[in-house]
């Protein structure tokens, strides 16, 4: 380095490098400048100066200098390395890899560059390259432990676990017998456990077991050792031995479900789907009875039998299970029981039981058949449980009656208000749900969960401003790391969805893209672990983290955010200038004088925001440190586009949509929504074959889904309207479709009209299917509009039978009915039919604000926490303001009349 | 099983906690449920300012009762405590919660050199009067037309002198 310089300057060059490594950037800059005074075109110095400036937040200068330096000294590995580091600091990993490769062409054995390259390769999952680089590193420095481990992990990631085992064994061969020293015992033990897990992964259970016996003394994590041992012995089919091990693990922790599953497997009493013969159930029952005697304090041992027991035995068990929890007051009891509602017949047993308990406590103060007096709270918790039961079954009226009674009984229990809010949300009264959640929040202002729940309800009720004000209560002023963006992405997602519902595409996009940003940050976050985990030897955790990262974008929240963004872009494509016209509409409504005022106000606000942003950016620049590797922590610049207006000015919204669509297609390929969006986007882009692919995927995933049917019919209807192909590529498309159409069974030998008819016939009892068929009928034969509307209106809301509730539960879901209502309003554009539908659904859903049901509220709530504006004890209705005068203030009133003093 | 037995059994589940601005809504909820009047901001400010003289009572983690007091300076500098409200939700009465709340205030008064604890009670509220008498309160005055919206509008002033207690000890 710096070789072409005379000694004095060569020394100065070393100072630059040193200063960079120790973050003394000013010193480095000075040294660089004094070299450049004499040798203004010295390449490596120019590069290093650029790199230093990059750390001082002078990006554009940095790139200029680094590029100039490289131009002056193309043969310098330093210049290429620096260029790579610069790209790496901007997360341009692909470019960085290219630079490193060029540097290595010049200096193939440069360990530092090889190591940097390997980190980028694993980050980008260039696994073949990663294996090669790791091999080179090991060949260069075989006495480094990290190089052996890195090489093994590289092979494992590259799906060659047995090679990884060989490498680890070879590595062990290089160690002395008395290895490890006291200070390295944990790291060595982790390496051994990693190797054992590799053996297990390869199916080499005998060898794994042998290894475990041989190395037991050297493995520090005893619990992991025992769990692994039990799992391997079980896989070897040595059931009795494994049983003993699982029983031993249960002694250590009788609430670990995995141990119970292991034990059941040893006894060959385990089924993934929870399906057992009556004989098996009997044996399981006996097993858990004996375990219950042994571990009376374990809750798992009491809960698990509820999953497999049936009928009377189930009833008895669940009775014994819930009683003590109702006495104790466990607010989460219902969510503990709620999976049982998916088991046939259990819902009605639960209902009968709960009602029986309620009745007994009400009349005798004790549980049935018991003489022990229950505490007063038991009735309230029983009512609480019952109300959630009815909510789950969709009997919202009963659910509300029970929760109201519970609130009347004990108006200070916060959970009651939260649940009432949730019931109202399900019943379709979103503003009232938000008001209830806010009431719950007001009862414990220090509880962040209640705050988040309230924010969520407010967003669902499209009260975005209020929601933001509420969420902000838990952020700290000036604390960059705790602002709204850093809070969970659930907030941004719900906020984006609310903006999308309200048609504010700018804000919506901004929120959806912020969620996407969280995910790319998570991807980014793994970077530091590539070197850290190899050093710390936490290899099992490292590999599982990498596997998790591979799946990251299939996570539900990412899916929702990407879908939201795609919808925004499609809307933007459909009506590009919508936002601007709306704004000017609003302006033009105002008289000129006010218009002027408003503009001035806007300008002032903008100027203020800009100033604040600049100030904060400066602060940030000062406070942000630089990490040693030269990667700066992600500095967040203050938003210069707070309303997402710039996001709306994209050239080609569909191109943006395609970016997210690709992520969905590769990560959420099993979701219908992915392909519906793909269909919609590609039809807009006139990409016939891609749209057809989406249709095929939909049919493959679920041919009976109403949306699959819609897409299929719409697609073939649309292409039938195209003029016959002219160009070669059009002909090609035509030929493909010609060849494929007969393979779609729905259309086999049928016209589209017939296909639609048979779809309707097949699903004539389902509202959503009828609606889809009606819509397609209208698309295919617009003159049959009235017939289509009649199809929808003739749908019957049957009473659900079967898994059951004792009361009547209708089949139709609120969300579906709202969808149908919108369909009548927009697609069919028949206001008469829409209002008939609305009136009908208002009967089914009396709480629904959408349908204006008789029990719905249009209650608006303000952030003003004034007591008189708040609903009293869960009654969402405005109260008279009857503040007492100062005299009656000293109240010692009839509350004491009933106070029995024993 | 008598009420006495029940009381012993459940006493362990009762605990007291202070009122802060983060949980003052609990006190408001109790008052809404317990009393037919709405208290103004001064009531809550006084309650918060009284420190440990205002308490919420919890029955196995559920807030079920409260005592709210105001500290007053008498002429001559002596400090007395005025009980603004004391109440327990109906289902939770008879468990000794009221006793626990009142005893707490009396004990604290003793420790803090309070000369007197007093309160107002509607003249027809016999249970309450009997309750306070059990703790050594005495009727020292009757105020006509004290209440405006409820009947009877008159109240007794009940008082207990704390200094006497200390002298006895």
Interface residues (C-beta under 8 A of the other chain):
Chain A: X328 X329 X371 X373 X375 X376 X377 X379 X380 X409 X410 X411 X412 X413 X442 X443 X444 X445 X446 X867 X868 X872 X873 X882 X883 X884 X885 X886 X887 X888 X889 X890 X891 X892 X893 X894 X895 X896 X897 X898 X899 X900 X901 X902
Chain B: X1 X2 X3 X4 X6 X7 X10 X13 X21 X22 X23 X25 X26 X28 X29 X30 X32 X33 X34 X35 X36 X37 X38 X39 X40 X42 X43 X59 X60 X61 X62 X63 X64 X82 X83 X84 X85 X86 X87 X88 X89 X90 X91 X92 X93 X94 X95 X98 X99 X119 X120 X121 X122 X125 X127 X128 X130 X131 X134 X146 X147 X148 X149 X150 X155
